[in-house]
Amino acid sequence: MSDDFKRKLQDYKDGKLPEEERAELELELAKMETYQAYLDELLENEADRRDTSQSPLTVDDAKMHKREARLLRKGKWKARINTVLTLISLLIWITFLSSIGTSLFYSLGNPGYGNTDRHVIEAAIAVAYPNMDVRLSSDAGPYFNMKVRSPVTKTVGKEHIEVGDFSASFLFNWMRLYDLSWTDREANGKAMFQYPGSSGFNSDQAWERLQKLPEGTVAEAFVSYKRLYTTDEILQQFKGKEMNPLWFAVDSGDASAKWRSLNGGVELNPIGFPMNPVWLPEDGIPSNVSEQKTGFLTLEKRSVTSYPSLDVYGSGDIRDENFVNTLKVLVKHKFIAKRLIPFVDLKATLDYVEKNGVKIYGVVVTGPTKEILKLKDDSEVSALQVGKVALWNW
C-alpha cells in the first residue's frame, strides 16, 4: 500500500477529503471488493479443476495462487478498515450532536428542566428529612443524561457537618437511579416526634444524657410540644433563648394519623419545613443579569438573586406560603418526589394544610447542651430526643 493511499484513507476517516477525492476513493474500494469476488470465483474454479484432474500444480501456478491469496487478504482487510472507520465517524457525530441536544434540553424553559429537577430533590429532602440539607451540582453528558450529586449536611451548633452523600442520574426528566448513603450512623437515626395528646415514648434517658454531657458540647435535639402552634407562635418560643430552631414538624392530619395510632402517637416519618425556606425559582428577584457564551450553542446567564427578607422570630405567613408552594411542586413532580420520600402522602398532606393551615407540634433545635437541658422545665414540652452531639462550636 502506497503512502499516498494510506494518507487518503486517514483523511477519509477524519472527514478531510474533498468531495471529489472521497468519491474516487470509495469507487476504488468498491473495485477492490469486485476484484475480491472475482478472485474467489477463480479460486473455486481452480479447486474444482484440481479435484477433477488430480493434476499437480506447477511452480508458476503455486506462485500465482499465493499472489491471489495475498491480494484477497488485502482486499478483505481494506473492506474491514473502511467499515470500522465509517462506524467510528458515525459514533463521533452521534455523540457530538447528542451532547448539544442534551445541553439544550436541560436548559429549556424558565427555569430549565435541569434546575427544576435539582430543586425537586432539594425540596423533597428538606421537607421529609429533618435538619438534612443538600445543595446539588449537576453534570449533563451525551445521550440526554444528567448526573446530580451533593454532600448531605446537618447543622449542629454553628457548623454544617457532612453526614452522607446523595447522587442521582436522569434520562431526560426520568430519575433512573439515586443513592442516599450515610457516612455518620448517628445522623442516620430516624427523627421522632410525639404528637400532642399522646405519650408514645419516655424522654427520661434523653434528659439524663443531656445532663451527663460536658459543658463544652453542642447538641441537636428533637423537641415535641403538648399543643399545636402557628409558625409565628413557635418562633416566639425561642426568642431570647441560647439555641436555634432548625426545622418544624407540621401536622399533616389523616395523612399520617393511621401510622401514629399504630405507634402510640409517635411520628416516625414527620413532614415539615426548615428554618431557612427552600425558595422556589419564581420567589427570587434577579438583578445584574449578564450573559456569557460558554460553548457552541450554549449561553451562561449570571445574575444576583434576592429573596424575601425574613424576621428571625416571625414572618410566619411567608414561611407558611413557601411550605405550601413547596408541597405543590412535589405533588406536580410526584414521580421524582415519591422515589425519594415514598412514606409521605404528599397530596393528602397538601389538601389538609391548605384547608387547616400550617400547625406545628415539633421542632429540631441546636445549641449548647446545657441550654437545651433547660427545656426540661418548659411546661409546654412533652418529649425530647437527642440527635447528634459535637464539640463546642457555638
C-alpha positions, 0 to 999 in steps of 0.5 A: 500500500502506497503512502499516498493511499494510506494518507487518503484513507486517514483523511477519509476517516477524519472527514478531510477529503474533498468531495471529489477525492472521497468519491474516487476513493470509495469507487476504488474500494468498491473495485477492490471488493469486485476484484475480491469476488472475482478472485474467489470465483477463480479460486473455486474454479481452480479447486474444482479443476484440481479435484477433477484432474488430480493434476499437480500444480506447477511452480508458476501456478503455486506462485500465482495462487499465493499472489491471489491469496495475498491480494484477497487478504488485502482486499478483505482487510481494506473492506474491514478498515473502511467499515470500522472507520465509517462506524467510528465517524458515525459514533463521533457525530452521534455523540457530538450532536447528542451532547448539544441536544442534551445541553439544550434540553436541560436548559429549556424553559424558565427555569430549565428542566435541569434546575427544576429537577435539582430543586425537586430533590432539594425540596423533597429532602428538606421537607421529609428529612429533618435538619438534612440539607443538600445543595446539588451540582449537576453534570449533563453528558451525551445521550440526554443524561444528567448526573446530580450529586451533593454532600448531605449536611446537618447543622449542629451548633454553628457548623454544617457537618457532612453526614452522607452523600446523595447522587442521582442520574436522569434520562431526560426528566426520568430519575433512573437511579439515586443513592442516599448513603450515610457516612455518620450512623448517628445522623442516620437515626430516624427523627421522632416526634410525639404528637400532642395528646399522646405519650408514645415514648419516655424522654427520661434517658434523653434528659439524663444524657443531656445532663451527663454531657460536658459543658463544652458540647453542642447538641441537636435535639428533637423537641415535641410540644403538648399543643399545636402552634402557628409558625409565628407562635413557635418562633416566639418560643425561642426568642431570647433563648441560647439555641436555634430552631432548625426545622418544624414538624407540621401536622399533616392530619389523616395523612399520617394519623393511621401510622401514629395510632399504630405507634402510640402517637409517635411520628416516625416519618414527620413532614415539615419545613426548615428554618431557612425556606427552600425558595422556589425559582419564581420567589427570587428577584434577579438583578445584574443579569449578564450573559456569557457564551460558554460553548457552541450553542450554549449561553451562561446567564449570571445574575444576583438573586434576592429573596424575601427578607425574613424576621428571625422570630416571625414572618410566619405567613411567608414561611407558611406560603413557601411550605405550601408552594413547596408541597405543590411542586412535589405533588406536580413532580410526584414521580421524582418526589415519591422515589425519594420520600415514598412514606409521605402522602404528599397530596393528602398532606397538601389538601389538609394544610391548605384547608387547616393551615400550617400547625406545628407540634415539633421542632429540631433545635441546636445549641449548647447542651446545657441550654437545651437541658433547660427545656426540661422545665418548659411546661409546654414540652412533652418529649425530647430526643437527642440527635447528634452531639459535637464539640463546642462550636457555638 
